[in-house]
Amino acid sequence: MGILTALVTDLFGLNRSSRGRCPRKFEMADELPTGGGLGLGAMVPERTNWAAEEEPAPLEKGLFQDEESCSDCSCHDKPVTSLRSFVPEGKTHFPEIFQTSQLLFYERFRAYQNYILADCKASEVREFTAEFLEKVLEPSGWRAVWHTNVFEVLVEVTDVDFSALKAVVKLAEPYVCDSAVSTFTLDCVKELLDLKECRLPLQELWVVFDGSGVFDQTALAIEHVRFFYQNIWRSWDEEEEDEYDYFVRCVEPRLRLYYDILEDRVPSGLVVDYHNLLSQCEESYRKFLNLRSSLSNCNSDSEQENISMVEGLKLYSEIEQLKQKLKLIENPLLRYVFGYQKNSNIQAKGIRPNGQKVTHVVSSTMMTSLLRSLLRDKLCEEHCEGEIEIEFHRDPLSAINACFEGDTVIVCPGHYVVQGTFSIADSIELEGYGLPDDIVIEKRGKGDTFVDCTGADIKISSIKFVQHDAIEGILIIHRGKTTLENCVLQCETTGVTVRTSAEFLMKNSDLYGAKGAGIEIYPGSKCILSDNGIHHCKEGILIKDFLDEHYDIPKISMVNNVIHNNEGYGVVLVKPTIFSDLQDSAHDGTEENKAPKIQTNEEADGAERVDLEELIQCATGKMELYVRTDLSEQVEGNCEIVNELVAVSTQKGQMKKKRLSELGITQADDNLMSQEMFVAIMGNQFKWNGKGSFGTFLF
């Protein structure tokens, strides 16, 4: 156990010597200008029983501006507060307090980076914070509301212990108290203050409003301390050492995550996961600290210590794994990958244990005439096999969450507002009873995808989906088959995303408003688009790169669609920049590449024969594109798409044959149609697209 003991001794910090590092200092202006910098929008963190005024304050000066911005001496002659005040909800007998909770991201960011933490290490956070408070905090003479989860009491501050981040207080006169417990009396308050030696944490104090401006900085400084220890600081931060300073490593990503959550830019499920991970990590870390404390008090040769060391190593490993998951979500680039993996792994419920299929009817209210029509058109014996079980719901999200394999959801006319994602993992039918414009489902919550599909066979019809202020797409098909018919998609970011191995059939539908592509088609997917309108998007249809050897060619059918008024191209193909180099390489080896020919059936119609030589020449730029001069713009668009994409798929075939040849495999599949990209492209109309019918994007 000698090696294990040494390892755990180092790991648990037993007999650890002091780091012995002097804190790095930073310069601050001797006098900081007053001013709040409260561009107070509707971004109020939740606080129990505390409410802000409804009307937002105007954008004033920043919290800690450069001295030059307040160099005019007249601004100090008549100090006036630029902060707002509010009275806690239901507590009118309390005086007004400073409203400081609505600071914007950049205001907190600047305060922590420039004035409070600078380049300190995690072990120096308290020291740097105390130094900052000593410069800006009024040491006495101000009143505050001592706010806890149980009571609020008005106190007066007589002194501040900066190193402990505590204030020395006494009860204010007249005595004002509000408690959720009726037995909490004045004597109880006095006894509690005596136990605390009249020293209270600064983050529990809310400064009473003063219009003179004298206590603005005091109120704001305490707000920054309170916010930091409630939302940024983690109890294990001091255990970590890193070559980057604490602000860059921890404060900035956590601060950004806080505001992203506040503005609904993070999927709700991911937010729940983050808070659960945080709670698990805090609990495991508490156990770890208790275990480390017990180890320091026992004999080094005892059997109990050896057992505790093993438990400690397990706890340490568990904590590190939890911390890595937290960092993954805190990273703005990686959290969406994490969220996609989570959504794509939704488990199907399967068939109900009793084997029964249920029809779910969604309606906030229902008139008798609607009920009769519904019974006649959808629920009578002619449309159903025998007796059916019906469940009623007030909103479509609860109906979908209650579905099992084979269920049907019928949405009656109405305007439904939902929070959260439609996660459909079973084969169900979601249909509107009426016209799409009469059945509107509106999505709230920026961070969530509207509809996530992973079921084997999902059908959606006659519904209008409306998305506002979103950062995720309106519909994602991760796998399985999804059919969308007679629907309207009013998008905000991307429209429909068809992932690898997924199948998407869209008929007689209208899609518009996407800030990205209306439809994104991934390699290895199957996409059938028939009689749709795709318009007023950044790009109409975007086909992802499929040249990589690990990707399969997508199967795409586009018939009688109207693709118009898109900012970029009607259809755009994404492909690597090296494709042009591959073309040159193929040109040099034309003779070698011309040898194989497609073996066609002698009984097949000659018009259906495909000459591989011609396709290869097309891919290498040797054959001119066949476009008749009298074709309309719409037909030209269809030909242009076919020519370009067949060329790319041919090039992929050449690359595959070359790899097989290098491996010594001489029998290559020369039947290009066996991996043909298109089932059909015909009858599509391309009108008024900003950059034309078709284009390529090189990366």
ZAMARGU-4260 file (C-alpha; in steps of 0.2 Angstrom, whole numbers, plus 5000, padded with zeros to 4 digits):
<rodrens>
0) 5000/5000/5000 | 5015/5012/5000 | 5013/5018/4982 | 4994/5020/4985 | 4996/5029/5001
5) 5008/5041/4993 | 4996/5044/4978 | 4981/5047/4990 | 4992/5058/5001 | 4996/5069/4986
10) 4978/5068/4979 | 4969/5072/4996 | 4981/5086/4999 | 4987/5079/5016 | 5003/5087/5023
15) 5001/5099/5008 | 5013/5114/5008 | 5007/5131/5005 | 5007/5136/4987 | 5017/5151/4993
20) 5013/5162/4978 | 5010/5180/4980 | 4995/5187/4972 | 4996/5197/4957 | 4990/5214/4959
25) 4980/5225/4948 | 4978/5244/4947 | 4961/5253/4949 | 4957/5271/4948 | 4957/5279/4966
30) 4940/5285/4963 | 4927/5276/4953 | 4914/5286/4945 | 4896/5284/4950 | 4883/5276/4938
35) 4874/5260/4937 | 4875/5254/4919 | 4858/5246/4920 | 4852/5244/4903 | 4838/5235/4911
40) 4829/5224/4899 | 4818/5209/4904 | 4832/5198/4910 | 4828/5196/4929 | 4835/5181/4937
45) 4823/5171/4948 | 4823/5177/4966 | 4810/5171/4979 | 4797/5184/4983 | 4807/5198/4976
50) 4800/5207/4961 | 4807/5221/4950 | 4798/5236/4943 | 4790/5232/4926 | 4796/5247/4917
55) 4815/5245/4911 | 4827/5258/4915 | 4836/5268/4902 | 4854/5263/4897 | 4865/5273/4908
60) 4884/5274/4911 | 4893/5258/4914 | 4896/5251/4931 | 4915/5255/4931 | 4919/5266/4917
65) 4936/5273/4913 | 4940/5289/4922 | 4940/5299/4906 | 4921/5295/4903 | 4918/5305/4919
70) 4932/5318/4919 | 4919/5333/4920 | 4920/5338/4938 | 4902/5344/4937 | 4896/5326/4938
75) 4902/5326/4956 | 4895/5342/4962 | 4877/5336/4963 | 4878/5317/4965 | 4862/5309/4959
80) 4859/5290/4958 | 4857/5282/4941 | 4851/5266/4949 | 4832/5262/4951 | 4823/5256/4966
85) 4810/5243/4970 | 4799/5237/4984 | 4800/5218/4987 | 4783/5211/4982 | 4770/5210/4996
90) 4782/5219/5008 | 4776/5237/5007 | 4781/5241/5025 | 4800/5239/5020 | 4809/5253/5013
95) 4814/5253/4994 | 4830/5244/4990 | 4842/5246/4975 | 4837/5237/4959 | 4854/5229/4954
100) 4849/5211/4948 | 4846/5216/4930 | 4864/5220/4925 | 4868/5215/4907 | 4881/5202/4902
105) 4894/5214/4896 | 4892/5224/4913 | 4896/5209/4924 | 4909/5203/4912 | 4919/5220/4912
110) 4917/5221/4931 | 4924/5204/4934 | 4938/5205/4921 | 4944/5223/4924 | 4941/5227/4942
115) 4937/5212/4953 | 4946/5196/4948 | 4958/5202/4934 | 4971/5188/4931 | 4970/5180/4948
120) 4970/5161/4952 | 4956/5152/4960 | 4965/5152/4976 | 4966/5171/4976 | 4948/5175/4972
125) 4943/5179/4990 | 4959/5190/4992 | 4956/5200/4976 | 4937/5202/4980 | 4941/5209/4997
130) 4954/5221/4989 | 4940/5227/4977 | 4927/5229/4990 | 4939/5239/5001 | 4941/5252/4987
135) 4922/5254/4983 | 4912/5249/4998 | 4906/5261/5011 | 4912/5254/5028 | 4897/5260/5038
140) 4882/5271/5038 | 4870/5262/5027 | 4855/5251/5029 | 4851/5235/5021 | 4838/5221/5021
145) 4845/5205/5027 | 4836/5193/5016 | 4835/5174/5018 | 4824/5160/5013 | 4814/5161/5029
150) 4814/5180/5034 | 4819/5197/5030 | 4825/5210/5043 | 4830/5228/5041 | 4848/5231/5048
155) 4860/5244/5049 | 4879/5241/5044 | 4891/5248/5057 | 4907/5240/5050 | 4914/5229/5036
160) 4926/5214/5038 | 4933/5214/5020 | 4944/5199/5022 | 4929/5188/5028 | 4917/5196/5015
165) 4905/5200/5030 | 4897/5215/5037 | 4895/5220/5055 | 4876/5225/5058 | 4864/5230/5071
170) 4845/5230/5070 | 4838/5246/5062 | 4826/5257/5071 | 4811/5255/5069 | 4811/5236/5069
175) 4805/5229/5053 | 4804/5210/5050 | 4794/5199/5039 | 4794/5180/5041 | 4786/5164/5034
180) 4786/5157/5051 | 4774/5165/5063 | 4784/5160/5079 | 4800/5170/5072 | 4800/5185/5084
185) 4811/5199/5089 | 4819/5189/5102 | 4823/5175/5089 | 4831/5188/5078 | 4842/5195/5092
190) 4847/5177/5097 | 4852/5173/5079 | 4862/5189/5077 | 4871/5185/5094 | 4875/5167/5087
195) 4883/5175/5072 | 4892/5189/5082 | 4882/5202/5072 | 4892/5197/5056 | 4882/5193/5041
200) 4888/5188/5023 | 4888/5203/5011 | 4878/5193/4998 | 4863/5191/5010 | 4861/5210/5011
205) 4851/5221/4999 | 4856/5239/5001 | 4842/5251/5005 | 4839/5264/4991 | 4847/5281/4993
210) 4844/5294/4979 | 4860/5304/4983 | 4871/5292/4973 | 4883/5290/4988 | 4879/5271/4990
215) 4877/5266/4972 | 4894/5258/4971 | 4891/5249/4988 | 4875/5242/4981 | 4883/5236/4964
220) 4898/5229/4972 | 4888/5218/4984 | 4877/5213/4969 | 4893/5207/4960 | 4899/5197/4975
225) 4881/5190/4977 | 4880/5185/4959 | 4897/5177/4959 | 4895/5166/4973 | 4878/5161/4968
230) 4881/5157/4950 | 4899/5157/4946 | 4909/5150/4960 | 4911/5131/4963 | 4917/5124/4979
235) 4930/5113/4970 | 4937/5128/4960 | 4952/5130/4972 | 4957/5112/4969 | 4961/5115/4951
240) 4977/5123/4944 | 4978/5129/4926 | 4990/5138/4915 | 4975/5150/4911 | 4969/5163/4924
245) 4953/5159/4933 | 4943/5172/4923 | 4947/5164/4906 | 4945/5146/4912 | 4929/5147/4923
250) 4921/5164/4925 | 4918/5169/4906 | 4911/5152/4901 | 4899/5151/4916 | 4894/5169/4914
255) 4890/5166/4896 | 4880/5150/4900 | 4870/5159/4913 | 4864/5173/4901 | 4861/5160/4887
260) 4850/5151/4899 | 4842/5167/4904 | 4838/5171/4886 | 4831/5154/4882 | 4846/5150/4871
265) 4850/5133/4878 | 4838/5118/4876 | 4827/5115/4891 | 4833/5097/4893 | 4851/5102/4893
270) 4847/5115/4907 | 4840/5102/4918 | 4854/5090/4914 | 4867/5104/4919 | 4858/5108/4936
275) 4857/5089/4940 | 4876/5087/4936 | 4880/5102/4946 | 4870/5095/4961 | 4878/5077/4959
280) 4896/5085/4958 | 4893/5096/4974 | 4886/5081/4983 | 4901/5070/4978 | 4913/5084/4982
285) 4906/5085/5000 | 4908/5067/5003 | 4926/5068/4996 | 4930/5082/5008 | 4922/5073/5023
290) 4933/5057/5018 | 4948/5068/5017 | 4945/5075/5034 | 4943/5058/5042 | 4959/5052/5034
295) 4969/5066/5041 | 4964/5060/5059 | 4967/5042/5058 | 4983/5031/5059 | 4992/5029/5043
300) 4993/5010/5045 | 4975/5006/5049 | 4965/4995/5038 | 4951/5008/5039 | 4962/5021/5031
305) 4966/5009/5017 | 4948/5006/5013 | 4944/5025/5014 | 4958/5028/5002 | 4950/5017/4989
310) 4934/5025/4992 | 4942/5042/4990 | 4950/5037/4973 | 4933/5031/4967 | 4925/5048/4972
315) 4939/5058/4964 | 4936/5049/4948 | 4918/5052/4949 | 4920/5070/4952 | 4932/5072/4938
320) 4920/5064/4926 | 4906/5075/4932 | 4917/5091/4930 | 4921/5086/4912 | 4903/5085/4908
325) 4899/5102/4916 | 4913/5110/4906 | 4906/5102/4890 | 4890/5111/4893 | 4898/5127/4898
330) 4908/5127/4882 | 4897/5137/4870 | 4903/5127/4855 | 4902/5110/4862 | 4886/5111/4871
335) 4876/5110/4855 | 4885/5094/4850 | 4881/5087/4868 | 4863/5092/4865 | 4861/5084/4848
340) 4868/5068/4855 | 4855/5068/4869 | 4841/5072/4857 | 4846/5059/4845 | 4846/5045/4858
345) 4828/5047/4864 | 4821/5029/4867 | 4805/5023/4860 | 4792/5017/4872 | 4786/5003/4860
350) 4768/4996/4860 | 4758/4998/4876 | 4759/4983/4888 | 4740/4979/4884 | 4743/4981/4866
355) 4730/4994/4864 | 4732/5009/4852 | 4725/5026/4858 | 4718/5041/4849 | 4723/5057/4857
360) 4711/5072/4854 | 4719/5089/4857 | 4707/5104/4860 | 4707/5118/4873 | 4688/5119/4871
365) 4676/5110/4860 | 4658/5114/4854 | 4645/5101/4851 | 4646/5103/4833 | 4665/5100/4832
370) 4663/5085/4843 | 4649/5078/4831 | 4660/5081/4815 | 4675/5073/4824 | 4665/5058/4828
375) 4658/5057/4810 | 4675/5060/4801 | 4688/5052/4812 | 4681/5042/4826 | 4667/5032/4818
380) 4668/5013/4815 | 4671/5016/4797 | 4687/5024/4800 | 4692/5013/4815 | 4694/4995/4818
385) 4682/4991/4832 | 4682/5000/4848 | 4695/5013/4851 | 4701/5022/4867 | 4701/5041/4867
390) 4711/5053/4878 | 4708/5071/4878 | 4722/5084/4880 | 4723/5103/4881 | 4739/5105/4872
395) 4748/5094/4859 | 4764/5092/4868 | 4756/5083/4882 | 4747/5072/4869 | 4763/5067/4861
400) 4772/5064/4877 | 4758/5051/4881 | 4759/5042/4865 | 4765/5024/4862 | 4769/5015/4846
405) 4754/5016/4834 | 4745/5030/4842 | 4736/5044/4833 | 4735/5062/4839 | 4721/5073/4831
410) 4723/5092/4834 | 4707/5102/4833 | 4707/5120/4826 | 4715/5132/4838 | 4731/5142/4842
415) 4742/5132/4854 | 4758/5139/4862 | 4770/5126/4868 | 4786/5126/4879 | 4798/5112/4875
420) 4802/5100/4861 | 4791/5087/4852 | 4802/5072/4854 | 4794/5058/4844 | 4802/5042/4846
425) 4788/5030/4841 | 4779/5027/4825 | 4763/5039/4827 | 4752/5050/4817 | 4750/5068/4821
430) 4736/5076/4811 | 4727/5092/4811 | 4708/5092/4809 | 4705/5105/4797 | 4716/5117/4786
435) 4734/5121/4792 | 4730/5139/4795 | 4717/5134/4807 | 4728/5123/4817 | 4743/5133/4823
440) 4756/5127/4835 | 4768/5140/4841 | 4784/5137/4849 | 4791/5147/4864 | 4809/5144/4870
445) 4824/5148/4859 | 4835/5134/4864 | 4824/5119/4859 | 4822/5111/4843 | 4803/5112/4838
450) 4801/5094/4832 | 4813/5079/4835 | 4810/5063/4825 | 4818/5047/4828 | 4803/5035/4825
455) 4803/5022/4812 | 4787/5029/4803 | 4780/5046/4808 | 4767/5055/4799 | 4762/5073/4801
460) 4749/5082/4792 | 4738/5098/4791 | 4747/5108/4804 | 4755/5125/4804 | 4771/5126/4815
465) 4777/5143/4820 | 4794/5147/4827 | 4800/5163/4835 | 4817/5169/4841 | 4824/5152/4840
470) 4842/5146/4838 | 4838/5128/4834 | 4829/5121/4818 | 4810/5118/4817 | 4811/5099/4812
475) 4825/5087/4813 | 4824/5069/4807 | 4838/5059/4816 | 4833/5042/4809 | 4818/5033/4803
480) 4805/5039/4791 | 4795/5055/4793 | 4781/5061/4781 | 4776/5079/4781 | 4760/5082/4771
485) 4749/5098/4769 | 4759/5107/4782 | 4765/5125/4784 | 4782/5128/4792 | 4786/5146/4798
490) 4804/5144/4802 | 4817/5155/4812 | 4834/5147/4810 | 4836/5132/4799 | 4820/5123/4793
495) 4821/5104/4791 | 4837/5094/4794 | 4837/5077/4787 | 4852/5068/4796 | 4862/5053/4789
500) 4852/5037/4788 | 4835/5046/4790 | 4821/5047/4777 | 4810/5062/4774 | 4795/5064/4763
505) 4787/5081/4761 | 4772/5084/4750 | 4760/5099/4747 | 4768/5109/4760 | 4775/5127/4762
510) 4791/5131/4771 | 4798/5149/4773 | 4807/5161/4784 | 4823/5151/4788 | 4838/5161/4792
515) 4849/5146/4786 | 4843/5133/4773 | 4825/5128/4771 | 4830/5110/4770 | 4847/5103/4775
520) 4851/5085/4767 | 4865/5075/4775 | 4875/5061/4766 | 4867/5044/4767 | 4849/5051/4769
525) 4834/5050/4758 | 4824/5065/4754 | 4808/5066/4743 | 4801/5083/4739 | 4785/5084/4729
530) 4773/5099/4726 | 4781/5111/4739 | 4784/5129/4741 | 4801/5134/4748 | 4804/5152/4749
535) 4811/5167/4758 | 4825/5158/4766 | 4844/5161/4766 | 4846/5146/4755 | 4832/5135/4748
540) 4840/5117/4749 | 4857/5113/4755 | 4865/5097/4751 | 4880/5092/4763 | 4896/5086/4757
545) 4896/5067/4753 | 4913/5065/4745 | 4921/5058/4760 | 4924/5039/4759 | 4914/5036/4775
550) 4898/5045/4768 | 4885/5037/4757 | 4877/5046/4742 | 4860/5053/4747 | 4845/5049/4737
555) 4835/5064/4732 | 4819/5066/4722 | 4813/5084/4718 | 4797/5085/4708 | 4786/5100/4704
560) 4792/5111/4719 | 4792/5130/4718 | 4808/5137/4725 | 4808/5156/4725 | 4813/5172/4733
565) 4827/5164/4743 | 4842/5176/4747 | 4855/5164/4740 | 4853/5149/4729 | 4838/5139/4726
570) 4849/5123/4729 | 4867/5124/4735 | 4879/5109/4736 | 4893/5109/4749 | 4909/5101/4744
575) 4928/5102/4748 | 4940/5114/4739 | 4951/5099/4735 | 4937/5093/4723 | 4945/5104/4709
580) 4961/5096/4712 | 4953/5079/4710 | 4946/5084/4694 | 4963/5089/4687 | 4969/5072/4693
585) 4955/5063/4685 | 4959/5073/4669 | 4977/5066/4669 | 4971/5049/4670 | 4957/5049/4657
590) 4963/5035/4647 | 4963/5024/4662 | 4946/5029/4668 | 4938/5026/4651 | 4941/5008/4651
595) 4926/5002/4662 | 4909/5002/4655 | 4892/5000/4663 | 4885/4982/4659 | 4867/4984/4654
600) 4854/4971/4651 | 4852/4968/4632 | 4833/4968/4634 | 4833/4985/4642 | 4827/5000/4633
605) 4842/5009/4624 | 4836/5026/4630 | 4839/5021/4648 | 4857/5016/4645 | 4870/5026/4654
610) 4887/5028/4646 | 4900/5029/4660 | 4913/5037/4649 | 4901/5052/4646 | 4898/5054/4664
615) 4916/5054/4668 | 4920/5067/4655 | 4906/5077/4663 | 4914/5076/4680 | 4931/5080/4673
620) 4925/5095/4663 | 4928/5087/4646 | 4910/5086/4641 | 4900/5102/4639 | 4884/5104/4649
625) 4869/5100/4638 | 4857/5114/4639 | 4845/5119/4625 | 4844/5137/4622 | 4825/5138/4622
630) 4823/5130/4639 | 4815/5141/4652 | 4824/5147/4667 | 4815/5134/4678 | 4820/5119/4667
635) 4838/5126/4666 | 4838/5125/4685 | 4833/5106/4685 | 4847/5102/4671 | 4860/5112/4681
640) 4857/5103/4697 | 4857/5086/4688 | 4873/5090/4679 | 4883/5096/4694 | 4877/5083/4706
645) 4879/5068/4694 | 4897/5074/4691 | 4901/5074/4709 | 4893/5057/4712 | 4903/5051/4697
650) 4919/5058/4705 | 4915/5049/4721 | 4914/5033/4711 | 4931/5036/4703 | 4938/5039/4720
655) 4930/5023/4727 | 4937/5012/4713 | 4954/5020/4715 | 4954/5015/4733 | 4949/4997/4729
660) 4962/4996/4716 | 4975/5001/4728 | 4969/4987/4740 | 4971/4975/4726 | 4952/4973/4723
665) 4950/4973/4704 | 4931/4969/4703 | 4923/4986/4707 | 4905/4991/4705 | 4904/5000/4689
670) 4885/5002/4689 | 4884/5020/4693 | 4865/5019/4694 | 4866/5007/4709 | 4872/5022/4719
675) 4863/5035/4709 | 4859/5051/4718 | 4843/5055/4711 | 4827/5046/4709 | 4820/5061/4699
680) 4822/5079/4697 | 4809/5087/4686 | 4796/5100/4685 | 4804/5111/4698 | 4802/5130/4696
685) 4816/5142/4702 | 4811/5160/4703 | 4819/5176/4709 | 4832/5167/4720 | 4846/5180/4724
690) 4861/5170/4717 | 4852/5159/4705 | 4845/5142/4704 | 4860/5131/4709 | 4877/5135/4716
695) 4891/5126/4725 | 4899/5131/4742 | 4918/5126/4744 | 4925/5123/4761
</rodrens>
